[in-house]
Structures are given as structure tokens and as C-alpha cells.
Amino acid sequence: MSSSPAPEQAPRAGVRQWFGLWVLLFPVALMTVDLGVLWLATPSMTADLQPSSSQLLWTTDIYGFMTCGFLIVMGTLGDRLGRRRLLVLGSLGVIVASLLAAYSTGPEMLIAARALLGVAGAAVLPSTLSLISHMFTDAKQRATAIAMWVTALSAGIAIGPVIGGVLLEHFWWGSVFLVGVPVMVLALPPVLLLVPEYRDPNPGRFDLVSVALFLLGILPVVYGIKKFAEEGWSAVYLAAVAVGVVFSVLFVRRQRTLEAPLLDMRLFRDRVFTGALLTLLLGMMALNGVEYLVPQFLLVVGELSPLAAGLWLLPSAVGLIVGSQLTPVLARRIRPAFVIAGGTVITLAGFWLTAVAPADESGVAPSAIGLTIIMFGVAPISVLGTSLAVGAAPPEKAGAAAGAGQTAYDLGLALGIAITGSVAVAVYRGEVADSVPAGVPAEAAEAARDTVGGATAAAQELPGAVGEKLLTVARDAFTTGFQGTALVSAGFALLTTVIVLTLLRHIPAIGSDAPQESDAAAEGGDHSAAAPSLDEPTALHKPETVA
């Protein structure tokens, strides 16, 4: 049995890198500011644009789906154009998309604007993460930098509802999308001054066929899953999933034949890399279904103003910030798998609190406290999952690893909304259909069965007693669906724990001098049976650094 040579000590980042990191955090925070304000603006947007339940789900889902579809594509473009240049182009795209979303005149226009925002976000997020991976090559510093990256996402969650609440108190729902415009405008000059450019001098041919195959693989699967949860089994939706699987297989086969693949499939031979992606995917699925519904619960069931709801959401963002900053400290002393597993166990208490929240004003505190506990417990997944995915790849493949990790992260967020949100819709419709009060006109009853926002708007147009009864039915039905999503999310959290302890338990504490076991040794197998090394000759090249 041969032993591997000791790895060289990675150079430590200096003052310029840390200042550059702070600049990168502004566009990162903006991505969750936009998400948070959309959740808060959903009731007023629904009343104004009157989207169907399917359009409402697509309005929230399309951003994540488009981001997932284009992350790896944008990572490849970043190798060619330069990651800083792609970050600037993506930021300009965010500005344009935000303006279109703010002044949307119908649900179709808003969905299209959100889709464009997702493509622009696909350029921004992996660019920042890839730049961080190159600026911070020391494992401990990189873990700290990624923890700050996650903290920026958390800060966006904290700031977004408060800013959105203030805007919604005085302006129309579209004003919340304008928050990102001045942030991006102010962040661009410092990015150009402080952040160095990175690109691959010989990236190989950009394969458009691979781009098409990747999109045709991922989007139909997500669509089919959404529709299964929303409307039940159908041959059409099953065919969509089957088409996506076929194109995914074709994508993988093509990547194995290319000298410069869009995604190097050999990365997945590393159990740490694969385990980190699964952890990010399942962990974000557990979080986002409840995270998406809590603001609506506060507004509809708790009858809070947008500003009051935003203030109740602040502790949850603080929980994520505290958990993100605590994670790298713990991971220097405790194996990452145990830190992540400990966090997922903590989330179960939060899911329980949200699952028992009453369908009236008294449910505000349990739901907000439950979300705070969940956010604190999920933090290690965001920090360590991302850090392990990037760190498992050779330096020349850090961009691809960052793109794949961000894809898993965002796909988990999108699927979390799609699956648990669709479960909530299905439960809500079933409850309302059986409980519409007598005396409610057919048109109002149909609106109430469609969405809780439609029920709220319909109740305001009805006589006092009838309207109040309809609103009570809608709130009870929404709460039942909300509680059901908490139980589904808890199941995802438990599955995440199993994955982490199975695939990542052999990884030593970050920065530890203890050698990391190979996959074969961790499983008690023979080293000769281990997967081929990623250090084999590859067509990818080391990135060029441009001052």
C-alpha cells in the first residue's frame, strides 16, 4: 500500500483579498434580498396581478430553476470571459431584470422577468464563489471566507423583509424589486478595483450541444416533479420526467467524450464531492419549503403588516448568521460530518414548532421561533457543504466544482419550494373545497379554492359575516398545509443526516494534520479498488490570474 506525499502548504490570503471579499459580498446579499422581498410582497402582488396557483408557483420557482439550469453554463463562460467580467455582466443583467419585474403588468411578464433575473443570478453567484476559491487557497481561510459568503446570504434575508416591509407600507408591490438597483450600481466600481480577474488561458471549445442537453435534462425533470406534487399523476408529467432523464444520460455520455467538457464527470468519483452535493441538495430542500411559507403565514394567518412580518423574520436571519460564523470554529475541532449532523438534529425542534403553530395570531411566535432554530441548524450545511465541494476538486477545477456546488444548493432551494409548496397547495385546495361556507358566490368560491391570496381578496368583497367565515376557512386550510410541509421538510432533514454520516464521516476536522482516509479505507475496502484519482491527465488548465 503506497502512501501519498504530504500536500504543500497553501499560501495565505492578504489584505487585498480580504477587502476584495467584502466587495463580493454585496452582490451575494442582493440575491437573497430579492428572494425575501418577493415572499413578503406575494399577497399584494397576487391581489393585483391575480395569477393562478400555477403562475404563482412559477413566479417563485422560476428564478431558482433558471439559476440551476445556467450555473454550470455560466461557470464555463466565466472560464473564457473571465470570472470578474462575468460577475459584472451578471450584475448589469440583475439591474435590467429588476426594473422589468418592478413594472410588470401581468403574471406572464413577472415570470419572464424572474426568469431573466435567474439567468443573471447564475452569472453572479458562482462567479463570486469561484473568485473566493481562488483568492483563499488556505483551507481554514477558505472556510472562513465561505462562512462570510453564507453570512452575506443571511444578511440579505434579514435586510430584505425589513426594507420590503417599509416599501410595501408606502408604495406598490413592484417597488421591492428596485432595492437591488442601487446596490449593484454601487458595488461594480469597487469590484473592478479590488477583485483580480481569473480565467483559463486554454479552456477548449465551448460546446453548445452540451448546454442544450443540460437544459433539456434538468428543466423537464423539475417541471414533472412540480406537476406531480401539484396535480397528481399524469402521463404527460411522467413523460416530461422521462424526457429529462434521457437527455441527462445523453449529457453525461457526451461529457465523457469531450476534451473540454462542460462538466468533468470525474469529479463525481470523489465521494467527498458527491456527498457534499447531496448534502447541499437535501439540506436546502428541507429549509426552503418552510422558509418560503412562514412569511405568508405571518401575513395571512397572523394578520401582520408587511413591516411587522419583516421584523418577526429578523431573528431567523440572525440564527443563520450566528450558525454560519460558528460553523468554521466548530469544524476546526470536530469532524465536519458531525457538525452538519448536529445541525440537522437541531432543525427537528424548529420543524416541530412550525408543525404545531395554531391557525391564528398565537401562531406567529412559534412559527418565527421555529424558523430561527431551523436556520441556525441548517447553517453548517451551507458553509461546510460548499467548502467541501470546492476543496475536494483540484485547483484547476475549482470553477467547475463551485458551479456544481451552487447548482446543488439552488436546485435544492427551488425543489424545496416546488415540492413542499405544491404539497401545501394540494392540502389547501382539498381543505377549502370541502369547507366553503354557504352563501359564497361561485366565482368567489373558485378564487378561494385557488390560492389563499384569492380567498383573502374574495372575502373583502363579501358581506361581513360571510367574508369572515370564508377567511377563517382559508386560514385554517393554509395552516394545515403549512404544518404538513414542516413534516415533509423534517423528513428531508433526517435523510440529509443519513447521507452526511454515510459519505462524509471520514473527513478530519478542517485544517487538521490528520490524514484523510481514502474512500476505500473508509469503507474497509482495498486501496486498489479505490476510484481513479482526479489528478489524472485532464484537458482542463490552470486558471490565469490577471491583476
ZAMARGU-4260 file (C-alpha; in steps of 0.2 Angstrom, whole numbers, plus 5000, padded with zeros to 4 digits):
<rodrens>
0) 5000/5000/5000 | 5008/5016/4994 | 5007/5032/5004 | 5003/5049/4996 | 5015/5063/4998
5) 5011/5077/5011 | 5002/5091/5002 | 5011/5108/5000 | 5006/5122/5012 | 4994/5133/5003
10) 4998/5152/5003 | 4988/5163/5014 | 4977/5177/5008 | 4982/5195/5012 | 4974/5212/5015
15) 4969/5214/4997 | 4960/5198/4996 | 4950/5201/5012 | 4945/5218/5006 | 4940/5210/4989
20) 4930/5198/4998 | 4920/5211/5007 | 4916/5219/4990 | 4910/5202/4983 | 4898/5200/4997
25) 4886/5215/4991 | 4880/5206/4976 | 4879/5190/4985 | 4867/5198/4998 | 4857/5206/4985
30) 4852/5188/4978 | 4843/5184/4995 | 4836/5202/4997 | 4826/5199/4981 | 4820/5182/4987
35) 4815/5189/5004 | 4805/5204/4997 | 4796/5193/4985 | 4789/5182/4998 | 4783/5197/5008
40) 4776/5205/4993 | 4767/5189/4987 | 4749/5193/4994 | 4748/5211/4987 | 4756/5205/4971
45) 4743/5191/4970 | 4729/5203/4973 | 4735/5215/4959 | 4740/5203/4945 | 4728/5189/4950
50) 4740/5174/4945 | 4733/5157/4945 | 4740/5145/4958 | 4752/5138/4945 | 4758/5155/4939
55) 4761/5160/4957 | 4772/5144/4960 | 4781/5148/4944 | 4784/5166/4949 | 4793/5160/4965
60) 4801/5144/4957 | 4807/5151/4940 | 4821/5161/4947 | 4829/5145/4956 | 4826/5134/4941
65) 4834/5146/4928 | 4848/5149/4940 | 4851/5130/4942 | 4850/5127/4923 | 4863/5140/4919
70) 4875/5139/4934 | 4887/5127/4925 | 4885/5136/4909 | 4889/5152/4916 | 4904/5144/4925
75) 4911/5138/4908 | 4908/5156/4901 | 4917/5163/4916 | 4932/5152/4912 | 4933/5160/4894
80) 4927/5178/4898 | 4935/5180/4915 | 4925/5177/4931 | 4926/5195/4936 | 4920/5201/4919
85) 4905/5188/4920 | 4901/5195/4938 | 4900/5212/4930 | 4889/5207/4916 | 4878/5197/4928
90) 4876/5212/4939 | 4870/5223/4924 | 4858/5209/4920 | 4851/5210/4938 | 4848/5228/4936
95) 4838/5226/4920 | 4828/5211/4926 | 4824/5220/4942 | 4817/5235/4933 | 4806/5224/4922
100) 4800/5214/4937 | 4796/5230/4946 | 4785/5237/4932 | 4777/5220/4927 | 4759/5222/4921
105) 4754/5204/4922 | 4759/5187/4929 | 4767/5182/4912 | 4778/5197/4912 | 4783/5195/4930
110) 4788/5177/4927 | 4798/5182/4912 | 4807/5195/4922 | 4811/5182/4936 | 4817/5170/4923
115) 4830/5184/4917 | 4834/5188/4935 | 4838/5169/4937 | 4850/5169/4922 | 4859/5184/4929
120) 4860/5177/4946 | 4868/5161/4938 | 4882/5173/4932 | 4883/5182/4949 | 4883/5168/4962
125) 4896/5156/4955 | 4907/5170/4950 | 4908/5176/4967 | 4911/5158/4974 | 4924/5154/4961
130) 4933/5170/4964 | 4933/5166/4983 | 4940/5149/4980 | 4955/5156/4970 | 4958/5171/4982
135) 4958/5160/4998 | 4968/5143/4995 | 4972/5140/5013 | 4958/5128/5020 | 4955/5137/5036
140) 4954/5154/5027 | 4943/5147/5013 | 4931/5140/5026 | 4930/5157/5035 | 4928/5166/5018
145) 4914/5154/5013 | 4906/5157/5030 | 4906/5175/5027 | 4898/5172/5009 | 4884/5162/5018
150) 4883/5176/5031 | 4880/5188/5016 | 4866/5177/5010 | 4859/5178/5028 | 4861/5197/5029
155) 4851/5198/5013 | 4837/5188/5021 | 4837/5199/5036 | 4838/5216/5027 | 4826/5211/5013
160) 4810/5209/5023 | 4813/5225/5033 | 4816/5235/5018 | 4802/5227/5009 | 4790/5230/5023
165) 4795/5248/5023 | 4792/5250/5005 | 4776/5240/5005 | 4769/5252/5018 | 4771/5266/5007
170) 4772/5260/4989 | 4766/5247/4977 | 4772/5229/4977 | 4784/5231/4962 | 4795/5244/4972
175) 4803/5229/4982 | 4812/5224/4966 | 4820/5241/4965 | 4831/5238/4980 | 4844/5229/4970
180) 4847/5243/4958 | 4857/5255/4968 | 4866/5240/4977 | 4873/5234/4961 | 4877/5251/4954
185) 4887/5255/4970 | 4896/5238/4970 | 4903/5237/4952 | 4917/5250/4953 | 4925/5243/4969
190) 4924/5225/4961 | 4934/5232/4946 | 4947/5240/4958 | 4949/5227/4971 | 4945/5210/4964
195) 4958/5202/4952 | 4952/5193/4936 | 4954/5174/4934 | 4952/5165/4918 | 4958/5149/4909
200) 4970/5154/4895 | 4966/5137/4886 | 4948/5132/4890 | 4944/5122/4875 | 4929/5124/4864
205) 4913/5129/4871 | 4901/5115/4867 | 4883/5122/4863 | 4877/5104/4862 | 4881/5101/4880
210) 4872/5117/4885 | 4856/5111/4876 | 4857/5094/4883 | 4860/5100/4901 | 4845/5112/4900
215) 4834/5098/4892 | 4839/5086/4905 | 4836/5097/4921 | 4821/5108/4917 | 4809/5094/4911
220) 4813/5084/4927 | 4809/5099/4938 | 4793/5103/4929 | 4787/5085/4930 | 4791/5084/4949
225) 4781/5101/4951 | 4766/5095/4942 | 4766/5078/4951 | 4765/5086/4968 | 4753/5100/4962
230) 4740/5090/4952 | 4744/5071/4954 | 4750/5058/4942 | 4748/5061/4924 | 4756/5053/4908
235) 4761/5070/4902 | 4771/5074/4918 | 4778/5056/4918 | 4784/5059/4900 | 4792/5075/4905
240) 4802/5067/4918 | 4807/5053/4907 | 4812/5065/4893 | 4823/5074/4906 | 4831/5058/4912
245) 4835/5053/4894 | 4843/5070/4890 | 4853/5069/4906 | 4860/5052/4901 | 4865/5059/4884
250) 4873/5074/4893 | 4884/5063/4904 | 4889/5052/4889 | 4894/5067/4879 | 4904/5075/4893
255) 4914/5059/4894 | 4919/5060/4876 | 4924/5079/4876 | 4942/5085/4878 | 4934/5101/4887
260) 4918/5095/4894 | 4905/5107/4901 | 4906/5097/4917 | 4920/5085/4921 | 4911/5069/4926
265) 4927/5063/4935 | 4923/5075/4949 | 4909/5063/4955 | 4921/5049/4958 | 4926/5058/4973
270) 4915/5053/4987 | 4918/5069/4997 | 4912/5079/4982 | 4897/5069/4978 | 4892/5068/4997
275) 4894/5087/4998 | 4882/5090/4983 | 4869/5078/4990 | 4871/5087/5007 | 4868/5104/4999
280) 4853/5097/4989 | 4844/5089/5003 | 4848/5102/5016 | 4841/5116/5005 | 4826/5106/5001
285) 4822/5104/5020 | 4825/5123/5023 | 4816/5132/5009 | 4799/5124/5009 | 4796/5131/5027
290) 4806/5147/5024 | 4795/5151/5009 | 4779/5149/5018 | 4782/5157/5035 | 4781/5175/5028
295) 4764/5171/5021 | 4759/5163/5037 | 4763/5179/5046 | 4754/5190/5034 | 4738/5179/5031
300) 4736/5170/5047 | 4745/5181/5059 | 4737/5196/5051 | 4753/5206/5052 | 4758/5221/5042
305) 4772/5219/5030 | 4784/5228/5041 | 4779/5219/5057 | 4781/5202/5047 | 4798/5208/5042
310) 4803/5212/5060 | 4797/5194/5065 | 4808/5187/5052 | 4824/5196/5058 | 4828/5183/5072
315) 4829/5169/5059 | 4842/5178/5048 | 4852/5181/5064 | 4851/5162/5068 | 4858/5159/5051
320) 4872/5172/5053 | 4877/5165/5070 | 4877/5147/5064 | 4887/5152/5049 | 4900/5161/5059
325) 4901/5147/5072 | 4902/5133/5060 | 4921/5135/5054 | 4926/5137/5073 | 4917/5120/5077
330) 4924/5112/5061 | 4942/5115/5066 | 4939/5104/5082 | 4925/5092/5076 | 4924/5082/5060
335) 4913/5092/5048 | 4900/5077/5046 | 4896/5078/5065 | 4895/5097/5064 | 4882/5095/5050
340) 4873/5081/5058 | 4872/5090/5074 | 4864/5105/5065 | 4851/5094/5056 | 4846/5087/5073
345) 4843/5104/5080 | 4832/5108/5065 | 4820/5095/5070 | 4815/5106/5085 | 4811/5120/5073
350) 4801/5109/5062 | 4791/5103/5076 | 4787/5121/5082 | 4781/5126/5065 | 4771/5110/5063
355) 4761/5114/5079 | 4758/5133/5076 | 4740/5137/5078 | 4729/5145/5064 | 4728/5162/5072
360) 4738/5176/5079 | 4745/5165/5093 | 4754/5155/5079 | 4766/5170/5075 | 4778/5167/5089
365) 4780/5148/5086 | 4782/5149/5068 | 4795/5163/5069 | 4805/5154/5083 | 4804/5138/5074
370) 4811/5146/5058 | 4825/5154/5068 | 4830/5136/5075 | 4829/5129/5058 | 4840/5142/5050
375) 4853/5140/5064 | 4854/5121/5062 | 4855/5122/5043 | 4870/5134/5043 | 4883/5121/5044
380) 4876/5113/5028 | 4878/5129/5018 | 4896/5133/5025 | 4903/5115/5025 | 4894/5108/5010
385) 4900/5122/4999 | 4918/5122/5006 | 4920/5103/5005 | 4913/5103/4987 | 4926/5116/4982
390) 4940/5109/4992 | 4938/5091/4985 | 4942/5096/4967 | 4960/5100/4961 | 4963/5119/4960
395) 4961/5119/4941 | 4944/5113/4943 | 4938/5124/4957 | 4927/5134/4945 | 4918/5118/4939
400) 4916/5112/4957 | 4909/5129/4963 | 4897/5129/4949 | 4891/5111/4953 | 4890/5115/4972
405) 4880/5131/4968 | 4869/5121/4956 | 4865/5108/4970 | 4862/5122/4983 | 4850/5132/4971
410) 4841/5116/4965 | 4838/5111/4982 | 4831/5128/4986 | 4820/5128/4970 | 4814/5110/4973
415) 4811/5114/4991 | 4798/5127/4986 | 4791/5116/4972 | 4788/5100/4982 | 4783/5107/4999
420) 4774/5122/4991 | 4765/5110/4980 | 4760/5099/4995 | 4754/5115/5004 | 4743/5120/4988
425) 4736/5102/4987 | 4732/5101/5005 | 4724/5119/5005 | 4713/5115/4990 | 4707/5099/4997
430) 4703/5108/5014 | 4694/5123/5006 | 4684/5113/4993 | 4675/5103/5007 | 4673/5119/5018
435) 4667/5134/5008 | 4653/5142/5018 | 4635/5143/5012 | 4631/5160/5003 | 4648/5162/4995
440) 4646/5165/4976 | 4653/5153/4964 | 4666/5165/4957 | 4672/5169/4975 | 4672/5151/4980
445) 4683/5147/4965 | 4695/5161/4969 | 4696/5155/4987 | 4700/5137/4981 | 4714/5143/4970
450) 4725/5152/4982 | 4724/5159/5000 | 4728/5176/4992 | 4712/5174/4981 | 4702/5169/4996
455) 4708/5185/5006 | 4703/5196/4991 | 4687/5187/4989 | 4682/5189/5007 | 4685/5208/5007
460) 4671/5209/4993 | 4658/5199/5003 | 4646/5204/5017 | 4655/5204/5034 | 4649/5188/5042
465) 4651/5178/5026 | 4668/5185/5021 | 4674/5182/5039 | 4669/5164/5038 | 4677/5161/5021
470) 4693/5170/5028 | 4693/5158/5043 | 4691/5143/5032 | 4706/5149/5021 | 4717/5152/5035
475) 4713/5135/5043 | 4717/5127/5027 | 4733/5136/5024 | 4739/5132/5041 | 4735/5113/5039
480) 4746/5114/5023 | 4759/5124/5031 | 4760/5111/5045 | 4761/5097/5033 | 4776/5105/5024
485) 4785/5106/5041 | 4784/5087/5042 | 4790/5084/5024 | 4804/5096/5027 | 4809/5086/5043
490) 4810/5070/5033 | 4822/5079/5021 | 4832/5084/5036 | 4833/5066/5043 | 4838/5060/5026
495) 4852/5073/5025 | 4859/5067/5042 | 4860/5049/5035 | 4869/5055/5019 | 4881/5065/5029
500) 4886/5051/5041 | 4887/5039/5027 | 4898/5048/5015 | 4907/5062/5024 | 4911/5055/5042
505) 4929/5050/5037 | 4934/5068/5034 | 4945/5075/5048 | 4942/5092/5056 | 4947/5107/5044
510) 4965/5112/5045 | 4969/5096/5055 | 4986/5087/5052 | 4977/5070/5052 | 4977/5062/5035
515) 4961/5060/5027 | 4956/5042/5023 | 4953/5037/5006 | 4936/5031/5000 | 4942/5013/5000
520) 4949/5014/5018 | 4934/5022/5025 | 4923/5008/5018 | 4935/4995/5024 | 4940/4990/5006
525) 4956/4988/4997 | 4965/5003/4991 | 4967/4995/4974 | 4949/4996/4972 | 4948/5015/4975
530) 4941/5026/4962 | 4954/5034/4950 | 4962/5050/4955 | 4956/5066/4949 | 4975/5070/4946
535) 4975/5060/4930 | 4979/5070/4915 | 4964/5081/4910 | 4960/5094/4896 | 4957/5107/4909
540) 4970/5120/4913 | 4975/5130/4927 | 4967/5147/4928 | 4976/5163/4923 | 4977/5177/4936
545) 4975/5194/4929 | 4979/5209/4941
</rodrens>
